């Protein structure tokens, strides 16, 4: 092995270990009793227990928070993928004068920092009345619908950009054959293009689940009812005003992170395939 490559490998291994160490430290301490670590230190052996997970599950009221995150994440991901795939299909296969402008607008929206839009969105959400069967608060503020719409608006630009580039690489003969067979525009999108985009859709779904599920900013700013908050806010229930059990907090963090890990491992094959599409040419 050449010296340069050996140095590169050492650097990459050291970087990976430095990144993984805090996660491993949190997982190990989540199984340890706080009284034992307080008396003997975190580097001492022993003191392992599963009580932290049981206490975090009950004290953090995690079942309700997990349900809230599910109510927000699933509609946001599905709606974002559907709308972005529709927009990408038009931008990639139906040439129009303003296609490039539309794509630039989609991408430009992602350059705005979310904090800069908080005050305008707060005023907008509190000023739009909604029927109580749509939102129990009577407006988009303090409603799951409002959080879903925010995530769709922020993520649709990135997803449209990725999907449009993938759809442009599809053979034009597929759509020509579909048109010859009498397929409508929607049938071309739904039956021809969308099934071929499955790897890229799976890759985007993995990213979207992670981004939406882990959101803390919008939920904390635009949800005032405690029973509507997502799982990312449940960790606040595990912290006292004057005392924090870090082992208990580590157990709660592991529980919160488990769904995203499960989604990633379930879609790992499609995720890697979606990221590597077009990386090599035959």
N, C-alpha and C positions, 0 to 999 in steps of 0.2 A: 504494500500500500504506500502510495506517495505521501511525503510529509504533509503536503497541503491538505490532502483528503483526510489524513489522520487527525490533523488539527480541527478540520471541519466536523468530523464525527465526535470528537471530544467536546467541542463547543455545543453541538446539538444535544448530546446526552446531558451535559451540565444544564443547559437551558430547560430541557424536559424535566429533569429532576427538580430544578428550582421552581418550575411551574406546578409540579405535582405535589411537592412537599406540603404546602398549606392544606390541600385537599385531604391528603393522607393523614395529616395531623388532626384535622377536624373529625375525620371518620373514627380514628383510634380513640380520641377523647370523648366522642359521643357514647362510647361503651363503658366509660369509667365513672365511678362514683365521685361526686364533688368533695365530700368529706375526706375521702382517701387522698385525692390529689392536693387538697388544701393542707393536709397534715404532712404528707410525705413528698409533695412536689409532683410535677407532671412527668418527670423522667423516671420516677420510681415504678417498679413492676407491681402488678396486681391491681385490685380495685375494680375489676370488670363487672358490669351489670347491664341488664336490659331495661331497668326501670326508667332510664332517661327517655326512651322512646315511648313508653306507655304514658309517662307524665306529659311529654310534649304533645302527644296526640290528644289527650283530654284537656290539659290546661290551655293549649293553643286553640282549642275548638276547631281543629283542622278539617273535620268532615264538611262543615258548612263552608269553610273557605275554599276547599277543594271543589265543591260544587259550584261556587261562584266563579272560580277560574275556568271551570269547564263550560259554564254558560257564556263566558266572554270569549274563550279561546276558539272553541269549535266553530261558532258562526263567523267569527272574524277571519279565520283561516280559509274556510270554504268560500265565503263571499269574496275574499281577496283573490283567491285562485281563479274563481269563475270570471270575475270582471276583468282581471288582468289577462287571462287567456283570450277572452273576447276581444279586448283592445289589441293584444299582440297579433291575433289572427288578421284583423283589419289592417294593422300597420305593416304586416309582412307580406300579405298576399293581395291586397287591394291598393294599388298605387294611387295616391292622391297628392295634391300639391302641398297640403299642410301636414303630411305624415311626419316629416322631420321636426316640424314645429311642435306637434303634439307630443312626440317623444321627448323633446327638449323640455317641454313644460312638465311632463311627468317626472323627469329627473331633477329639474330645478326645485320642485317641491320638497325633495328629500334633502336639499341643502339647507333648508331653514331649520334652525334649532328649535326643538319643541318648546323650550322655555319662552321664546319670543312670541309664541302663539297662545300662551296660556290665558292672558287677560282678554284678548278678542274672543277666544273660544268660550271662556267663562261667561262673558256677556251674551254671546250668541245662544249658548245653551240655556241660560236662565230666561231668555226673552222669547223662546219659541214654545208656545203651549202645545201640549200633546194630550190626547184622550187618556183617561186613567187606566183603560184596558191595555194601552200600549206602554205607559210608564206610570208607576204608582206615585211618582213625585209630581206628575203633571207637566213635566218638561224633560229635556234631554239631560239636564243636570241631575245628578244622583240617580242615574239609571244605567243599567247594563247596556242598553241600546246605544247610549251616547259613547261609551267606551269602545264598543264594537266599531262604530262608525269612524272614530278617530284612528283606530288601528288600520282599518281598511284604507282610509285616505292616505295615511303615511306609508303604507307598504305597497300599495298598488303600483306606484311608479317603478320601484326596483323590480318587482315581479314582471311587469310589462316589458321592461328592458331585457331581462333575461330570456323570457319566453319568445319575444319577437326575434331575437338573434337565433334562437334554436329553430323557430318555424321557418326562417328564411333559408336555412340549410336543407329543408325538406325538398325532395324532387317536385318540380312543378307539374310533372306528368301525372302525379297522383290526383291532384285537383282537376286537371284537364280530363282525366278518365272519369272522375266523379261527375263533372259537368256534362260529359257526353252521355252518361247514364241517367241524366235528368235530376241530379241531386241539387237541392236548393243550397243557398249560402250557409244556412244554419246546419243542414245535413253534412255539408263539406267540413264544417268546423267540428261538429259533434261526433261524426262517425269516421272521419278520415284523419283529421289533424290531431284532435285531442287524444285518441289512443296512442299515437306515436310520441306524444309529449309526456308519457307517463313517468319516465325517469327524471326529467326536469321538474315535473310537478311534485314528485316525491321529494326531490332535493329542496325545493322551495317550501314544501309543507313542513319539512324538518326545521328549516330556519325560522319559518313563521311561528310555529308552535313555541320554539325557544324564545323568540322576541316578544310575542304577545303574552305568553305565560309568565315570563319574568318581568313584565312591566310593573313598575312601582309608582312612577311619577304621575301618570294620568289618573290612575285609580285613586291615589291619595289626594290629588287636586280636585277631582270632579265627582267623587263619591263621598257623601257625608254620612250615610247610614252605615253603622258598623256591620250589619248583617248582609251587606252587599259587597263588602271588600273582598278582593282576591287573596289567594294563598300567600302572596309575597308580603302582605301586611300582617300575617298571623304571627310572625316572629316577634312582633312588638308585644304580644301577650305573654311572651316568655321572659320579658325583661321587667324587673322591678324598678321603682323609683330610686332606690339607694343600693340595690344589690343585683348582680347579674350572675347567674349560674352558667358559665361558659360551656360546661359539658352538656347541660340541658339545651342550650342554644345551638350547639353543634348537632345534637340529635334532631332538633327541629329543622335545621338547615338541610340535613341529609334527607329527611322526609320530604321537604319541599322540592329538592332537586331530583328525586326519584322519577317522577313522570316524564321529565324531559330526557332522562337517560333511557327509559324504556322506549320512548318514541324513536330515539336515535338508533338504538340497537334493532328495533323492528324494521326501520327503513334504511338501515346502514347500506345494504347492497344497492338499493335504488339511489341513495344519496351520493355514494361514490361514483356510480355510473353517470348520474346527472352532472356531477362536477367535471368529469373527465371526457364528456362528449365533445368531440371536435378537437381533442388534444393531439390526436395523431391522424395522419392522412395515409391511406393505403396507396 
